[in-house]
């Protein structure tokens, strides 16, 4: 359509330049070939401009830029069984298991100031022998005048021993009293089960018979000892 309009315009200009159809006595402007060419180019350019303006404008979409990718944070998990190894693994071959109360069962009645000897039967359930110099000592609760016991000899794996600690019922406390004891290496690394003594202290002093021994209110003067021979456990 635009091209046809341009052609018609050029034809009209050519006819006008030839002077055909002009009224008598009226001068018809004569255009040179260069002027006609220039006019035609201007007309064609105007037509192209109008066409461009009429064409739909292309919608530009925003350019999507990929965001930075972050690597997932590593999750730290424990070792086998969900546990985290600790310094205690250095004594993993040492074990102690409680076997029985040889004397002073739990909640034995005592009078303030009464002396007694607590004996535990324990077993070396580890794969290493307990060396001479290992210590059995109070870790919490009431000491009841008990002092740390030091192994005088080694105890082989699967060996069973009795450990005896002389004690005195407190004179300034009554009710249920308990002391927790545990074995450790000579360097102080504790291992094995905690064993305890638990007594019930009444409100008067006196003499009481405990097991086969008679104790009075006098202060204890004996020292901790092994009261049984080390006996290897019988393996089925």
WOCORRA-V748359 format. One record per backbone hydrogen bond with DSSP energy under -0.5 kcal/mol. NH is the residue of the N-H (numbers start at 1). CO is the residue of the C=O. Records with the same first field share a line. If there is no record, write none. Layout:
NH: CO / CO
This chain:
5: 1
6: 2
7: 3
8: 4
9: 5
10: 6
11: 7
12: 8
13: 9
14: 10
15: 11
16: 12
17: 13
18: 14
19: 15 / 16
20: 15
22: 19
26: 23
27: 25
29: 27
31: 29
36: 32
37: 33
38: 34
39: 35
40: 36
41: 37
42: 38
43: 39
44: 40
45: 41
46: 42
47: 43
48: 44
49: 45
50: 46
51: 47
52: 48
53: 49
54: 50
55: 51
60: 58
66: 64
70: 68
76: 74
77: 75
79: 83
82: 79
83: 80
85: 83
89: 86
90: 87
91: 88
92: 89
94: 91
97: 123
99: 121
100: 121
102: 100 / 119
103: 119
107: 198
108: 105 / 198
110: 200
112: 204
113: 169
114: 111
115: 216
116: 167
118: 165
119: 117
120: 163
121: 100
122: 120 / 161
123: 97
124: 159
125: 123
126: 95
127: 93
128: 93
130: 155
131: 129
133: 151
134: 131
135: 184
136: 149
137: 135 / 182
139: 180
140: 180
142: 178
146: 143
149: 136
151: 134
155: 130
158: 124
159: 156
160: 231
161: 122
163: 120
164: 162 / 225
165: 118
167: 116
168: 144
169: 114
175: 201
177: 175 / 199
179: 197
180: 140
181: 195
182: 137
183: 191
184: 135
185: 189
188: 185
190: 188
191: 183
193: 96
195: 181
197: 179
199: 177
200: 108
201: 175 / 199
202: 110
208: 215
210: 208 / 213
211: 209
213: 210
215: 208 / 213
225: 164
227: 162 / 225
228: 162
231: 160
233: 158
236: 234
